[in-house]
Amino acid sequence: MIRNSEVKSILNRFPKFGDFSIGLEYAPRLPKGIIKETKEIVAYVRKFNDEVVRPNALPLDRKTHEDPDYLPYDLMKKANDWGLYTMWIPKMFGGKGKNLPSASFAIEEMASACVGIANVVMVHYLGFSSLLTSFNMRVTNRIIKDVLEGEKNGGPCLIAFAITEPGAGTDVEDMELVDRGKVVCRAERVNGGYVINGRKVFISMGHVSEWTVFYAYTDLKKPSQAMIELVVRKGTRGFSLGRHEDKMGQRVCPASEIIFDDCFIPDDQVLIDSYSIKKFTGRSQEEVMMKHFDMLASSSKAGVCAMGVGVARGALEEALKFASETEVKGKLLINHEWAQCLLAEMYKNVVLGRLAYIEANNANSHRGIYEMLQMKPIFYYLKYMPKSFFKMLSPMLNMNMTTWAMSTMYLHMKKSEDVNLTSGTSSLAKVAGSDLGIRNCQLAMDLMGEAGLRHDQGVEKRLRDSKLLQIYEGSNQMNRVTLFKGLIAPFFSQARVFNEGREDGI
């Protein structure tokens, strides 16, 4: 017979119940309106898939092989006409204000037809998220007005996100690793702003975005203590676009090199620097940027998981279609037991991947960046108040008090255990979704044999597309370490993360 004291002793050695079953803890707090709204969004995106994505996915992939410099302006125009570039921008900024977790379901839906086109539409929200998690409400409000105007006049205004540098790779995506990378994007303080020199690489939609949020360093020798966040507009003097990468997959979504050559960024386009950190948070620059990065990654990695799930689902759909139309030894392939087991395995992978991004979104809604927007009173208030009301509130976003309040709430007061939970869960989802996407493509090709290698079947394209998911938003290797750091290491005092090669062994 186990005594209660022994049970408590065992439980104390493991994470709190909510830390590994977030959905169960969060469910009572979930506004029921989110469910209906999410279903409506999925139905809308399915229509977009039928009319735009599926008819263009394979033809555009062929076109990018014939013309590697192709840029997806036509796709951007269609997505803009459908209102997809403002769909998940909160109403306080003038957007449609759909609940942010629903974006993952929309991403899965689009990616089930073409993950490259899904990225053309949705990577814009990575740029928006980097603005939002700076909590610089004045600059964010200014740029979102351009996005809204772009939807109104039919000229898409997108936001790109630039962090990766030629000699640093994944190191720049974690504040504990950035000092090991060879960063080159230098920011020199001058009167009225910063002068930027350096390069960024592999920037999704860089060639076609109007604004680019990026990071630079005032001290290249100690970048973890000198990182700042800024935003630059296309056409700014000293800002130019370099090569357009000839990628293996997701070819319809350009990956760009951007170059800074004595590019002046005025103070009114600086999102986070040492001055604003001292003014609005009172914390160290390294600590603030670490929280900023964790919150940004926690929201974006759920989206990468959803892309992987979409790829996995698309591969399953192609395999099911093939199996229901192809005869082997006198009967349909779908009636062979080995094929049924393989298809069941693929279905299992889709469901598990979806649960992973749902759990990551629950963590963000319950104890992360979405928490305030998902509270029942605020959710319904934002949902049903007319747009005219939010237009009256818009001037408040330009006040220093608003930036101070948001910075205090998220960059100052957010607990480390909440950050660990959201960052660890999102890394878990990212690894799971991207790996399962690859796995289902491989299983589909196993089932289809030689037919799976044909471009018109779509599976080989999905396999090419899915490989990139294991690399961006931090490689899966790094995300496994982030998972360990956030969800496992806090409960083992002897655990050390990212300590290999350090002289102090810490």
C-alpha positions as CSV (number, residue, x, y, z in Angstrom):
1,M,0.0,0.0,0.0
2,I,1.5,3.4,-1.1
3,R,1.1,6.1,1.5
4,N,-0.1,9.6,0.5
5,S,3.3,11.1,1.6
6,E,5.0,8.7,-0.9
7,V,2.7,9.7,-3.7
8,K,3.4,13.4,-3.0
9,S,7.1,12.8,-2.9
10,I,6.9,11.1,-6.4
11,L,4.7,13.9,-7.8
12,N,7.1,16.6,-6.6
13,R,9.8,15.1,-8.7
14,F,7.8,15.8,-11.9
15,P,6.5,18.9,-13.6
16,K,3.2,20.4,-12.4
17,F,0.2,18.7,-13.9
18,G,-0.6,21.7,-16.1
19,D,2.9,21.7,-17.5
20,F,2.4,18.5,-19.4
21,S,-1.4,18.5,-19.9
22,I,-2.0,22.2,-20.7
23,G,-5.1,21.5,-22.7
24,L,-6.9,20.0,-19.7
25,E,-6.0,22.9,-17.5
26,Y,-6.8,25.5,-20.1
27,A,-10.1,24.1,-21.4
28,P,-12.4,25.7,-18.8
29,R,-11.0,29.1,-19.6
30,L,-11.3,28.7,-23.4
31,P,-14.0,31.1,-24.8
32,K,-16.5,28.9,-26.7
33,G,-16.6,31.5,-29.4
34,I,-13.1,30.5,-30.4
35,I,-14.3,27.1,-31.6
36,K,-17.0,28.5,-33.9
37,E,-14.7,31.2,-35.2
38,T,-11.9,28.7,-35.9
39,K,-14.3,26.4,-37.9
40,E,-15.4,29.4,-40.0
41,I,-11.8,30.3,-40.7
42,V,-10.9,26.7,-41.8
43,A,-14.0,26.7,-44.1
44,Y,-12.8,30.0,-45.6
45,V,-9.3,28.8,-46.1
46,R,-10.5,25.5,-47.7
47,K,-12.3,27.7,-50.3
48,F,-9.1,29.6,-50.8
49,N,-7.3,26.3,-51.3
50,D,-9.8,25.1,-53.9
51,E,-9.8,28.3,-55.9
52,V,-6.2,29.5,-55.5
53,V,-3.7,27.0,-53.9
54,R,-4.5,23.6,-55.5
55,P,-4.8,24.9,-59.1
56,N,-1.4,26.7,-58.8
57,A,0.8,24.5,-56.6
58,L,2.3,22.2,-59.2
59,P,2.3,24.7,-62.1
60,L,4.1,27.3,-60.0
61,D,6.7,24.7,-58.8
62,R,7.5,23.9,-62.4
63,K,7.6,27.6,-63.3
64,T,10.2,28.3,-60.5
65,H,12.4,25.6,-62.0
66,E,12.1,27.2,-65.5
67,D,12.6,30.7,-64.0
68,P,14.5,30.6,-60.6
69,D,14.0,34.4,-60.2
70,Y,10.2,34.1,-60.2
71,L,8.6,36.2,-57.5
72,P,5.0,35.4,-56.3
73,Y,3.4,38.8,-56.8
74,D,0.2,37.3,-58.3
75,L,-0.2,35.0,-55.3
76,M,0.3,37.9,-52.9
77,K,-2.4,39.9,-54.8
78,K,-4.9,37.1,-54.4
79,A,-4.1,36.5,-50.7
80,N,-4.5,40.2,-50.2
81,D,-7.8,40.3,-52.0
82,W,-9.0,37.5,-49.8
83,G,-8.0,39.5,-46.7
84,L,-5.5,37.0,-45.4
85,Y,-2.8,39.5,-44.6
86,T,-4.9,41.2,-42.0
87,M,-7.0,38.2,-40.8
88,W,-5.0,37.7,-37.6
89,I,-4.0,41.2,-36.8
90,P,-5.8,42.3,-33.6
91,K,-8.7,44.7,-33.9
92,M,-6.9,47.2,-31.7
93,F,-4.6,47.7,-34.7
94,G,-7.4,47.7,-37.2
95,G,-7.2,44.1,-38.4
96,K,-9.9,41.5,-38.5
97,G,-8.9,40.2,-35.1
98,K,-9.4,36.5,-35.5
99,N,-8.1,34.4,-32.6
100,L,-4.4,33.8,-33.0
101,P,-4.4,30.0,-32.4
102,S,-6.8,29.6,-35.4
103,A,-3.9,30.6,-37.6
104,S,-2.3,27.2,-37.0
105,F,-5.4,25.5,-38.3
106,A,-5.4,27.8,-41.3
107,I,-1.7,27.0,-41.9
108,E,-2.4,23.3,-41.8
109,E,-5.2,23.6,-44.3
110,M,-3.1,25.6,-46.8
111,A,0.0,23.4,-46.3
112,S,-2.1,20.3,-47.1
113,A,-2.3,21.7,-50.6
114,C,1.1,23.5,-50.8
115,V,3.4,24.5,-48.0
116,G,5.3,26.9,-50.2
117,I,2.1,28.9,-50.9
118,A,1.1,28.7,-47.2
119,N,4.5,30.4,-46.5
120,V,3.8,33.1,-49.0
121,V,0.7,33.9,-47.1
122,M,1.6,33.2,-43.5
123,V,5.3,34.1,-43.0
124,H,4.0,37.7,-43.0
125,Y,2.7,37.0,-39.5
126,L,6.2,36.1,-38.4
127,G,7.1,39.6,-39.2
128,F,4.0,40.9,-37.4
129,S,4.8,38.7,-34.4
130,S,8.3,40.1,-34.1
131,L,6.7,43.6,-34.0
132,L,4.1,42.6,-31.5
133,T,6.6,40.9,-29.1
134,S,8.7,44.1,-29.1
135,F,5.7,45.7,-27.3
136,N,6.7,49.0,-29.0
137,M,3.1,49.9,-29.7
138,R,3.8,53.2,-31.5
139,V,6.1,51.7,-34.2
140,T,3.9,48.6,-34.6
141,N,0.8,50.7,-35.0
142,R,2.5,52.7,-37.7
143,I,3.5,49.7,-39.8
144,I,0.2,47.9,-39.5
145,K,-1.5,51.0,-40.9
146,D,0.5,50.5,-44.0
147,V,-0.6,46.8,-44.1
148,L,-4.2,47.9,-43.8
149,E,-3.8,50.5,-46.5
150,G,-2.2,47.9,-48.8
151,E,-5.3,45.7,-48.4
152,K,-7.6,48.6,-49.1
153,N,-5.9,49.8,-52.2
154,G,-5.0,46.3,-53.6
155,G,-1.3,46.6,-53.2
156,P,-0.1,44.0,-50.6
157,C,2.1,45.4,-47.9
158,L,4.0,42.5,-46.2
159,I,6.4,42.3,-43.3
160,A,9.5,40.2,-43.5
161,F,11.6,39.0,-40.5
162,A,15.4,38.9,-40.7
163,I,17.7,37.3,-38.2
164,T,19.9,34.7,-39.9
165,E,23.4,35.8,-40.8
166,P,26.0,34.0,-43.1
167,G,28.4,33.0,-40.3
168,A,26.1,32.4,-37.4
169,G,23.2,30.2,-38.6
170,T,21.0,28.9,-35.8
171,D,23.2,30.4,-33.1
172,V,21.5,33.8,-33.6
173,E,18.1,32.3,-32.5
174,D,19.1,31.7,-28.9
175,M,20.6,34.3,-26.6
176,E,22.8,31.7,-24.9
177,L,24.4,30.7,-28.3
178,V,24.6,34.0,-30.1
179,D,28.1,34.8,-28.7
180,R,29.5,31.7,-30.4
181,G,28.3,32.8,-33.8
182,K,30.1,35.2,-36.1
183,V,27.6,38.0,-36.4
184,V,28.4,40.8,-38.8
185,C,25.3,43.0,-38.8
186,R,26.6,46.0,-36.8
187,A,24.6,48.9,-35.5
188,E,26.5,52.2,-34.8
189,R,24.8,54.8,-32.7
190,V,24.7,58.2,-34.3
191,N,22.6,61.3,-33.8
192,G,19.0,60.5,-34.3
193,G,19.3,56.7,-34.9
194,Y,21.7,54.0,-36.0
195,V,23.8,53.3,-39.0
196,I,23.7,49.6,-40.1
197,N,26.3,47.6,-42.0
198,G,26.1,43.8,-42.6
199,R,24.0,41.1,-44.3
200,K,21.2,38.8,-43.5
201,V,20.5,35.5,-45.5
202,F,17.6,33.1,-46.1
203,I,15.0,35.7,-45.4
204,S,11.6,34.4,-46.4
205,M,9.7,36.9,-48.7
206,G,12.5,39.4,-48.4
207,H,12.4,40.4,-52.0
208,V,8.7,41.2,-52.0
209,S,8.0,42.6,-48.5
210,E,7.5,46.3,-47.9
211,W,8.9,46.3,-44.3
212,T,11.6,44.1,-42.8
213,V,12.0,43.6,-39.0
214,F,15.7,42.8,-38.3
215,Y,18.3,42.5,-35.5
216,A,21.7,44.2,-35.3
217,Y,24.4,44.4,-32.7
218,T,26.1,47.4,-31.2
219,D,29.0,45.2,-30.1
220,L,30.0,42.3,-32.4
221,K,32.3,40.8,-29.8
222,K,29.5,40.4,-27.2
223,P,26.2,40.3,-29.2
224,S,24.1,38.7,-26.4
225,Q,24.5,42.0,-24.5
226,A,24.2,44.3,-27.5
227,M,21.3,43.1,-29.6
228,I,18.7,45.6,-30.8
229,E,15.6,45.3,-33.0
230,L,14.8,47.7,-35.8
231,V,12.6,47.9,-38.9
232,V,13.5,49.1,-42.4
233,R,11.3,50.0,-45.3
234,K,12.0,48.8,-48.9
235,G,13.7,51.5,-50.9
236,T,15.6,53.0,-47.9
237,R,19.0,54.3,-48.9
238,G,21.7,51.7,-48.0
239,F,19.2,48.8,-47.9
240,S,19.4,46.5,-50.9
241,L,18.4,42.9,-51.9
242,G,21.1,40.4,-52.9
243,R,20.7,36.9,-54.3
244,H,17.4,35.0,-54.4
245,E,18.2,31.4,-53.3
246,D,17.6,28.6,-55.7
247,K,16.1,26.2,-53.1
248,M,15.2,22.5,-53.3
249,G,11.7,23.0,-51.8
250,Q,9.1,25.7,-51.1
251,R,10.4,27.3,-54.2
252,V,7.5,29.6,-54.7
253,C,8.4,31.4,-51.5
254,P,11.6,33.4,-52.1
255,A,14.5,33.2,-49.7
256,S,16.4,36.4,-49.9
257,E,19.8,37.9,-49.0
258,I,19.5,41.5,-47.7
259,I,22.4,43.9,-47.5
260,F,23.0,47.0,-45.3
261,D,25.6,49.4,-46.5
262,D,25.7,52.5,-44.3
263,C,21.9,52.3,-43.9
264,F,20.5,54.9,-41.6
265,I,17.6,53.8,-39.4
266,P,16.0,56.7,-37.5
267,D,14.9,56.4,-33.9
268,D,11.2,56.2,-34.9
269,Q,12.0,52.8,-36.5
270,V,13.8,51.4,-33.5
271,L,11.8,48.7,-31.8
272,I,14.1,47.7,-28.9
273,D,17.4,49.1,-27.9
274,S,19.2,49.8,-24.6
275,Y,17.5,53.2,-24.2
276,S,14.0,51.8,-24.5
277,I,14.8,48.8,-22.3
278,K,15.9,51.0,-19.5
279,K,13.0,53.4,-20.0
280,F,10.2,50.8,-20.2
281,T,11.4,47.7,-18.3
282,G,14.4,48.5,-16.1
283,R,15.8,45.0,-16.9
284,S,19.1,44.1,-18.6
285,Q,19.3,44.1,-22.3
286,E,20.2,40.4,-22.5
287,E,17.3,39.4,-20.2
288,V,14.7,41.4,-22.2
289,M,15.9,40.1,-25.5
290,M,15.8,36.6,-24.2
291,K,12.1,36.9,-23.2
292,H,11.3,38.7,-26.4
293,F,12.9,35.8,-28.4
294,D,11.2,33.1,-26.4
295,M,7.7,34.7,-26.8
296,L,8.3,35.2,-30.6
297,A,9.5,31.6,-31.1
298,S,6.7,30.2,-29.0
299,S,4.1,31.7,-31.3
300,S,5.9,31.0,-34.6
301,K,7.0,27.4,-34.0
302,A,3.4,26.2,-33.5
303,G,2.9,27.5,-37.1
304,V,5.9,25.5,-38.4
305,C,4.4,22.4,-36.7
306,A,1.1,23.1,-38.5
307,M,2.9,23.3,-41.8
308,G,4.5,19.9,-41.1
309,V,1.1,18.5,-40.2
310,G,-0.4,20.0,-43.4
311,V,2.4,18.3,-45.5
312,A,1.7,15.0,-43.6
313,R,-2.0,15.3,-44.3
314,G,-1.5,16.2,-48.0
315,A,0.8,13.1,-48.4
316,L,-1.9,11.0,-46.7
317,E,-4.6,12.3,-49.0
318,E,-2.5,11.6,-52.1
319,A,-1.7,8.1,-50.8
320,L,-5.4,7.4,-50.1
321,K,-6.4,8.6,-53.6
322,F,-3.7,6.4,-55.2
323,A,-4.6,3.4,-53.1
324,S,-8.3,3.7,-53.8
325,E,-7.7,3.8,-57.6
326,T,-4.8,1.4,-58.1
327,E,-5.2,-2.4,-58.4
328,V,-2.5,-4.8,-57.1
329,K,-2.9,-8.6,-57.7
330,G,-6.5,-8.2,-58.7
331,K,-7.8,-6.0,-55.9
332,L,-7.6,-2.3,-55.0
333,L,-4.5,-1.4,-53.0
334,I,-6.6,0.0,-50.2
335,N,-7.9,-3.5,-49.6
336,H,-4.5,-5.0,-48.9
337,E,-3.8,-5.3,-45.1
338,W,-0.2,-4.0,-45.4
339,A,-1.4,-0.9,-47.2
340,Q,-4.2,-0.4,-44.6
341,C,-1.5,-0.5,-41.8
342,L,0.7,2.0,-43.6
343,L,-2.3,4.4,-44.2
344,A,-3.3,4.0,-40.6
345,E,0.3,4.9,-39.5
346,M,0.1,8.1,-41.7
347,Y,-3.3,9.0,-40.2
348,K,-1.8,8.6,-36.7
349,N,1.0,10.9,-37.6
350,V,-1.4,13.6,-38.7
351,V,-3.4,13.5,-35.6
352,L,-0.4,13.4,-33.2
353,G,1.1,16.4,-35.1
354,R,-2.1,18.4,-34.8
355,L,-2.3,17.7,-31.1
356,A,1.3,19.0,-30.7
357,Y,0.5,22.4,-32.2
358,I,-2.8,22.6,-30.3
359,E,-0.9,22.0,-27.1
360,A,1.6,24.7,-28.0
361,N,-1.2,27.1,-28.7
362,N,-2.9,26.2,-25.4
363,A,0.4,27.0,-23.6
364,N,0.6,30.4,-25.3
365,S,-3.1,31.1,-24.6
366,H,-2.9,30.0,-21.0
367,R,0.5,31.3,-19.9
368,G,2.1,33.0,-22.8
369,I,1.8,35.7,-25.5
370,Y,-1.9,35.1,-26.3
371,E,-3.0,35.0,-22.6
372,M,-4.6,38.5,-22.5
373,L,-6.4,38.2,-25.9
374,Q,-7.9,34.8,-25.0
375,M,-9.4,35.8,-21.7
376,K,-13.2,35.4,-22.0
377,P,-14.2,39.1,-21.3
378,I,-11.5,40.5,-23.5
379,F,-12.1,38.0,-26.3
380,Y,-15.8,38.8,-26.5
381,Y,-15.2,42.5,-26.1
382,L,-12.7,42.5,-29.0
383,K,-15.0,40.3,-31.1
384,Y,-18.2,42.3,-30.8
385,M,-17.2,45.9,-30.5
386,P,-17.5,47.8,-33.8
387,K,-14.4,48.9,-35.7
388,S,-15.2,52.5,-35.2
389,F,-14.6,52.1,-31.5
390,F,-11.1,50.8,-32.1
391,K,-10.3,53.7,-34.4
392,M,-11.0,56.0,-31.5
393,L,-8.6,54.0,-29.4
394,S,-5.8,54.0,-32.0
395,P,-4.1,57.2,-30.7
396,M,-3.6,55.4,-27.4
397,L,-1.2,53.0,-29.1
398,N,1.1,55.8,-29.8
399,M,1.5,56.8,-26.2
400,N,4.6,55.9,-24.2
401,M,2.3,54.7,-21.4
402,T,0.9,51.9,-23.6
403,T,4.3,50.7,-24.5
404,W,5.4,50.8,-20.8
405,A,2.3,48.9,-19.7
406,M,2.7,46.1,-22.3
407,S,6.5,45.9,-21.8
408,T,6.0,45.6,-18.0
409,M,3.3,42.9,-18.4
410,Y,5.3,40.7,-20.8
411,L,9.0,41.6,-20.6
412,H,9.2,42.4,-16.9
413,M,6.5,40.5,-15.0
414,K,6.3,37.2,-17.0
415,K,7.6,34.3,-14.9
416,S,10.5,32.2,-16.0
417,E,8.5,29.0,-15.5
418,D,5.8,30.3,-17.9
419,V,8.5,31.1,-20.5
420,N,10.1,27.7,-20.0
421,L,6.7,26.1,-20.6
422,T,5.8,28.0,-23.7
423,S,9.2,27.8,-25.4
424,G,9.7,24.1,-24.5
425,T,6.2,23.1,-25.7
426,S,6.6,25.1,-29.0
427,S,9.9,23.5,-29.7
428,L,8.3,20.1,-29.0
429,A,5.6,20.9,-31.6
430,K,8.1,22.2,-34.1
431,V,10.2,19.1,-34.0
432,A,7.2,16.7,-34.0
433,G,5.3,18.4,-36.8
434,S,8.3,18.8,-39.2
435,D,9.6,15.2,-38.6
436,L,6.1,13.8,-39.1
437,G,5.7,15.7,-42.3
438,I,8.9,14.1,-43.7
439,R,7.9,10.7,-42.4
440,N,4.5,10.7,-44.1
441,C,6.0,11.8,-47.4
442,Q,8.4,8.9,-47.2
443,L,5.6,6.4,-46.4
444,A,3.5,7.8,-49.3
445,M,6.3,7.2,-51.7
446,D,6.8,3.7,-50.3
447,L,3.2,2.9,-51.0
448,M,3.1,4.5,-54.4
449,G,6.4,3.1,-55.7
450,E,7.6,4.7,-59.0
451,A,4.4,6.7,-59.3
452,G,5.4,8.6,-56.1
453,L,8.4,10.0,-58.0
454,R,6.3,11.7,-60.6
455,H,5.9,15.4,-60.3
456,D,2.2,15.3,-61.3
457,Q,1.4,13.1,-58.3
458,G,2.6,15.8,-55.9
459,V,4.3,13.7,-53.3
460,E,7.9,14.3,-54.3
461,K,7.2,18.0,-54.2
462,R,5.8,17.6,-50.7
463,L,9.0,15.8,-49.6
464,R,11.2,18.6,-51.0
465,D,9.0,21.2,-49.4
466,S,9.0,19.5,-46.0
467,K,12.8,19.2,-45.6
468,L,13.0,23.0,-45.1
469,L,10.7,22.7,-42.1
470,Q,13.3,20.8,-40.1
471,I,15.8,23.7,-40.6
472,Y,14.1,27.1,-40.2
473,E,12.8,28.5,-36.9
474,G,15.9,26.9,-35.5
475,S,17.1,23.5,-36.6
476,N,15.4,20.5,-35.1
477,Q,18.6,19.7,-33.3
478,M,18.6,23.0,-31.5
479,N,14.9,22.8,-30.8
480,R,15.4,19.4,-29.0
481,V,17.9,21.2,-26.7
482,T,15.4,24.0,-26.2
483,L,12.7,21.4,-25.4
484,F,15.1,19.9,-22.8
485,K,16.0,23.3,-21.4
486,G,12.3,24.4,-21.0
487,L,10.5,21.2,-20.0
488,I,13.1,18.9,-18.4
489,A,16.2,20.8,-17.1
490,P,14.3,23.0,-14.6
491,F,13.4,19.9,-12.5
492,F,17.0,18.6,-12.3
493,S,19.4,20.9,-10.5
494,Q,22.4,19.2,-12.0
495,A,21.3,19.7,-15.6
496,R,23.2,22.3,-17.7
497,V,22.3,23.4,-21.1
498,F,24.5,24.9,-23.9
499,N,27.6,24.4,-21.6
500,E,29.8,22.4,-24.0
501,G,33.0,24.2,-24.9
502,R,32.6,26.9,-22.2
503,E,35.7,27.5,-20.0
504,D,33.6,28.1,-16.9
505,G,31.6,24.9,-17.5
506,I,28.3,26.7,-16.7
